[in-house]
Amino acid sequence: MQVTTFLGYDGGFEEAARRVAAYEAVGLDLVWVAEAYGFDSPSFMGFLAARTQRVRIAAGILPIYSRTPALIAMTAAGLDALSDGRFELGLGASGPQVIEGWHGVAYDAPIGRTREVVSICRAVWAREAPLVHDGRYYKLPLPPEQGTGLGKPLKIITHPLRARIPVWLAALGERNVALAAEVADGWLPILFIPERSEQVWGDALRSGAAKRDPALQPLQISAGGLLAIGDGDDVLAVRELARPMVALYVGGMGAKGRNFYNDLACRYGFEEQAAEIQELYLAGRKREAEARVPDELLALTSLAGPRGWVAERVAAFAEAGVTHLQVTPVPTGGRGELELLEELRDIAG
């Protein structure tokens, strides 16, 4: 299994780049770079490419609504060239709060748009012909009646380093997961419980795989959680660090009936807790909402515990098809971030 980690979007480029270079030195395979409504992530990824040599750099994720499909393709091609073929493109729909509130773009047809964006990107990178796309959501060139009539098919001027940059899709809903299994190189779930992944996503993954192009390699999966290894209570307490985040996602990321993370918690079997968390969070009672997050959910979505327990969790993730362990190392138990990554690398093989 490959070992990956996630960088946030709160700035601090110099310090983050130093950390990633140190992670690279102890064998980190890939780093995910997030984007919400702070600094744009491509600037940061370009900076990381200049400060590293081996670690792969991935967008985790670029929202499909905030850039045109052609610009997404151009950005990916540029980052791939800048990093000497180390870039991987993570795409996702984000959510209506960010897309409509920050970008002022309608949050519509996320699945259909994602499918077309992936198709357009691959056409741009292949550079086999000028770009023409007659989709339901994107038409390139723009039809004359919708513009000046002067648009014409174009081909990317520069030659992409690779014609097939790996594409990952962040997906939770059944139709979106099926799409990832059909067209993507990799799938990015969140709050992944390996023992329950079959009951939640098994049908969707099989449905998508049945339509998958044989030319694509088997679907890769990146999932994991907080990482701490040791026998002390301080290690077990690391699981608690995820409690505010889980409460935010399950309780506050969307209105009632439009919260994908709340739906996921319900599908895992935490219906009662999910309803209570949402009710409390939306009422502004965040601490009470956090207290209702099930301890079991925190434990099963982490890799924080004694070495033997962490090895069991790694085996469970592998059994569920996870190819990339996505971890956030938390210094504790007498181990720093680098030592934790080295030990995980040893456990994962």
C-alpha positions in Angstrom: 0.0 0.0 0.0 1.1 3.5 -0.7 1.2 6.1 2.0 -0.2 9.6 1.4 -1.1 12.6 3.5 -3.3 15.7 3.2 -2.3 19.3 3.3 -4.9 21.9 4.4 -5.7 25.3 2.8 -4.7 27.7 5.5 -1.5 29.1 3.9 2.0 28.7 5.4 3.5 27.6 2.1 7.1 27.7 3.2 6.6 25.6 6.3 4.3 23.2 4.5 6.8 22.7 1.7 9.6 22.0 4.3 7.3 19.4 5.9 6.5 17.7 2.6 10.2 17.6 1.7 10.9 15.9 5.0 8.0 13.5 4.4 9.4 12.7 1.0 12.7 11.8 2.5 11.1 9.1 4.7 9.1 7.6 1.8 5.8 9.4 1.5 4.3 8.5 -1.9 1.8 11.2 -2.5 0.6 14.5 -1.0 -3.0 15.8 -1.4 -3.5 19.5 -1.6 -6.9 20.9 -0.7 -8.8 23.9 -2.0 -11.8 25.6 -0.5 -12.1 29.3 -0.5 -8.7 30.4 0.6 -5.6 30.5 -1.6 -5.9 28.5 -4.8 -4.3 25.1 -4.7 -2.5 25.1 -8.1 -0.2 27.9 -6.9 0.7 25.8 -3.8 1.2 22.6 -5.9 3.5 24.4 -8.3 5.5 25.6 -5.3 5.7 22.0 -3.9 6.8 20.7 -7.2 9.8 23.1 -7.2 10.7 22.0 -3.6 10.5 18.2 -4.1 11.8 15.6 -6.4 10.0 12.3 -6.0 6.7 12.6 -4.1 3.6 12.8 -6.3 1.5 15.9 -5.9 -2.3 15.7 -6.2 -5.2 18.1 -6.2 -7.5 17.0 -3.4 -9.7 18.4 -4.8 -10.3 20.9 -7.6 -14.1 21.7 -7.7 -15.5 21.1 -11.2 -17.6 24.3 -11.1 -15.0 26.9 -10.3 -13.0 26.5 -13.6 -13.9 25.7 -17.1 -13.1 22.1 -18.2 -10.4 23.3 -20.6 -8.8 25.4 -17.8 -8.8 22.3 -15.5 -7.1 20.4 -18.3 -4.6 23.2 -18.9 -3.8 23.5 -15.2 -3.3 19.8 -14.8 -1.1 19.6 -17.8 1.0 22.6 -16.5 1.4 21.0 -13.1 2.3 17.7 -14.6 5.0 19.3 -16.8 6.3 21.4 -13.9 6.6 18.3 -11.6 8.1 16.0 -14.3 5.0 13.8 -14.4 4.3 13.7 -10.7 0.9 15.3 -10.8 -2.5 13.6 -10.2 -5.8 15.4 -10.7 -8.5 15.1 -8.0 -11.9 16.4 -8.9 -15.1 16.8 -7.0 -18.3 18.8 -6.8 -17.6 20.5 -3.5 -21.0 21.7 -2.1 -23.6 24.3 -2.8 -22.5 26.6 0.1 -19.1 27.1 -1.5 -20.1 26.8 -5.2 -23.1 29.1 -5.0 -22.0 31.3 -2.1 -18.4 31.9 -3.0 -18.2 31.3 -6.8 -21.8 32.4 -7.6 -22.3 29.4 -9.9 -25.4 27.2 -9.8 -24.7 23.8 -8.2 -26.5 21.7 -10.7 -26.0 18.3 -12.3 -22.8 17.3 -10.4 -22.6 13.8 -11.8 -23.3 14.7 -15.5 -20.9 17.6 -15.3 -18.1 15.5 -13.7 -18.4 12.9 -16.5 -18.0 15.6 -19.2 -15.2 17.3 -17.4 -13.2 14.1 -17.2 -13.9 13.4 -20.9 -12.8 16.9 -22.0 -9.6 16.8 -19.9 -8.6 13.5 -21.5 -9.3 14.9 -24.9 -7.2 17.9 -24.3 -4.3 15.9 -22.9 -4.4 13.4 -25.8 -4.1 16.3 -28.3 -5.3 14.1 -31.1 -7.6 16.7 -32.7 -8.9 20.2 -32.0 -11.2 20.1 -29.1 -14.9 19.5 -30.0 -17.4 18.5 -27.3 -21.1 18.3 -27.8 -22.3 17.4 -24.4 -25.4 18.2 -22.4 -23.6 20.6 -20.1 -20.6 21.7 -22.1 -20.5 22.5 -25.8 -17.1 23.3 -27.3 -16.9 25.5 -29.3 -19.8 27.5 -28.0 -22.7 27.4 -30.4 -23.0 30.5 -32.5 -26.4 31.4 -31.2 -25.0 31.5 -27.6 -22.1 33.9 -28.4 -20.5 35.8 -31.2 -20.3 32.9 -33.5 -16.5 33.3 -33.8 -15.5 30.4 -31.6 -13.5 27.6 -33.4 -12.1 24.3 -32.3 -8.6 24.6 -30.8 -5.9 22.2 -29.8 -3.8 22.9 -26.7 -0.7 24.8 -27.9 1.8 23.0 -25.7 2.3 19.3 -25.7 1.3 17.7 -22.4 4.0 15.6 -20.8 1.5 12.7 -20.4 -1.6 12.0 -22.5 -3.3 10.3 -19.4 -2.8 12.2 -16.2 -4.4 10.1 -13.4 -7.9 11.4 -12.4 -9.4 10.8 -9.0 -13.0 11.6 -8.1 -14.2 12.5 -4.6 -17.5 10.8 -4.3 -20.0 9.6 -1.6 -23.4 9.1 -3.2 -24.1 5.9 -5.0 -24.4 7.4 -8.5 -21.2 9.4 -8.0 -19.3 6.4 -6.7 -20.6 4.4 -9.6 -19.2 7.1 -11.9 -15.8 7.0 -10.2 -15.7 3.2 -10.7 -16.6 3.6 -14.3 -14.4 6.5 -15.6 -11.8 7.5 -12.9 -8.3 6.2 -12.2 -9.0 6.6 -8.5 -11.7 7.2 -5.9 -11.5 9.5 -2.9 -14.1 8.7 -0.2 -14.2 10.4 3.2 -15.0 9.0 6.7 -14.2 5.5 5.2 -15.0 2.5 7.4 -13.5 -0.4 5.6 -15.6 -3.1 7.3 -18.8 -1.3 6.2 -17.7 -0.2 2.7 -19.3 -3.2 1.0 -22.7 -2.6 2.5 -22.6 1.1 1.7 -20.8 1.2 -1.7 -20.5 -2.3 -2.9 -23.4 -2.2 -5.4 -22.3 1.2 -6.8 -18.7 0.1 -7.3 -19.8 -3.1 -9.1 -22.3 -1.1 -11.2 -19.6 1.3 -12.4 -16.9 -1.3 -12.8 -19.2 -3.2 -15.2 -19.1 -0.2 -17.6 -15.4 0.5 -17.1 -13.1 0.9 -20.1 -10.8 -2.2 -20.2 -8.0 0.2 -21.1 -8.2 1.7 -17.6 -6.2 0.1 -14.8 -8.1 -1.2 -11.7 -9.6 1.5 -9.6 -7.4 2.9 -6.9 -8.8 4.0 -3.5 -7.3 6.5 -1.1 -8.7 6.5 2.5 -7.5 6.5 6.1 -7.4 8.9 9.0 -5.5 10.3 11.9 -2.3 8.4 12.6 -0.7 7.8 16.0 1.0 4.6 17.2 1.6 3.6 20.8 0.1 2.1 24.0 -0.6 5.2 26.0 -3.9 7.0 26.6 -2.5 10.0 24.7 -2.4 7.9 21.6 -6.1 6.9 22.0 -6.9 10.5 22.7 -5.7 11.4 19.1 -9.0 9.9 17.8 -10.8 12.7 19.6 -9.1 15.3 17.4 -11.4 14.2 14.6 -14.6 14.8 16.7 -15.1 18.5 15.7 -14.5 17.8 12.1 -16.9 14.9 12.0 -19.6 17.0 13.8 -19.1 19.8 11.3 -19.4 17.5 8.3 -22.3 15.3 9.6 -24.1 18.3 11.3 -23.2 21.4 9.4 -22.2 20.7 5.8 -25.5 21.3 4.2 -29.1 21.7 5.1 -31.4 18.9 6.2 -31.9 16.5 3.4 -28.9 17.9 1.5 -26.0 16.8 3.6 -24.0 14.0 1.9 -22.0 13.3 5.1 -25.1 13.0 7.3 -26.5 10.5 4.7 -23.2 8.5 4.9 -23.4 8.3 8.7 -26.9 7.0 8.4 -25.9 4.4 5.9 -23.2 3.3 8.3 -25.9 2.6 10.9 -25.6 5.7 13.0 -29.1 7.1 12.0 -30.1 8.3 15.5 -26.7 10.0 16.2 -26.6 11.6 12.8 -30.0 13.1 13.3 -29.1 14.5 16.7 -25.8 15.8 15.6 -27.4 17.7 12.7 -30.2 19.1 14.9 -27.7 20.3 17.5 -25.2 21.7 15.0 -27.7 23.7 13.0 -29.1 25.1 16.2 -25.6 26.5 17.1 -25.0 23.9 19.9 -21.7 22.7 18.4 -20.2 21.2 21.6 -23.3 19.2 22.2 -23.2 18.0 18.6 -19.6 16.9 19.0 -20.4 14.9 22.1 -22.9 12.9 20.1 -20.4 11.7 17.5 -20.1 8.0 18.1 -16.7 6.8 19.6 -17.0 3.8 17.3 -17.1 6.1 14.2 -14.0 7.9 15.4 -12.1 4.7 16.1 -12.9 2.9 12.8 -12.0 6.0 10.6 -8.6 6.4 12.3 -5.3 4.6 12.6 -4.6 5.7 16.2 -3.8 3.0 18.7 -1.2 0.4 19.7 1.0 -0.9 16.8 -0.9 -4.2 16.7 -4.3 -2.4 16.4 -2.9 -0.1 13.7 -1.7 -3.2 11.8 -5.2 -4.6 12.0 -6.7 -1.4 10.7 -4.2 -1.3 7.8 -5.2 -4.9 6.9 -8.9 -3.9 7.1 -8.3 -1.0 4.7 -6.3 -3.3 2.3 -9.1 -5.9 2.4 -11.6 -3.2 1.4 -9.5 -2.4 -1.6 -7.7 0.7 -0.4 -4.5 1.2 -2.3 -3.4 4.5 -0.8 -3.4 5.0 3.0 -4.3 8.6 3.5 -3.1 9.6 7.0 -2.5 12.7 9.1 0.4 11.9 11.5 -0.1 13.3 15.0 3.1 13.5 17.1 2.4 11.5 20.3 3.5 8.4 22.1 7.0 9.6 21.9 7.0 9.6 18.1 7.2 12.5 15.8 5.6 12.8 12.4 8.5 11.4 10.4 8.9 8.4 12.8 5.2 7.7 12.5 5.3 7.7 8.7 8.3 5.4 8.7 6.6 3.0 11.1 3.4 3.0 9.1 5.5 2.3 6.0 7.0 -0.7 7.8 3.5 -1.9 8.8 2.0 -1.4 5.4 4.8 -3.1 3.6 
